[in-house]
């Protein structure tokens, strides 16, 4: 796993990319206190374990892949059904 920083809030996680649709993320801090999106949704009554992702963090991980900052040795370059690009 490699460290990735969210381009929006600065939260840091460890991430690993196995395929276009399989990304593994390990949070280093409590998601509800480290991520404004998780905090906002938790304030609305959602528990962080039911929130699938933060869009800003997901975008930061995808950007790291495109820029070669996140190793993708095992990544197969196949299109993801229903997803552009």
Secondary structure, 3 states (H helix, E strand, C coil): CEEEECCCCCCEEEEEEEECCEEEEEECCCHHHHCHHHHHHHHCCCCHHHCCCCHHHHHHHHHHHHCCCCCCCCCCCCCCCCCCC
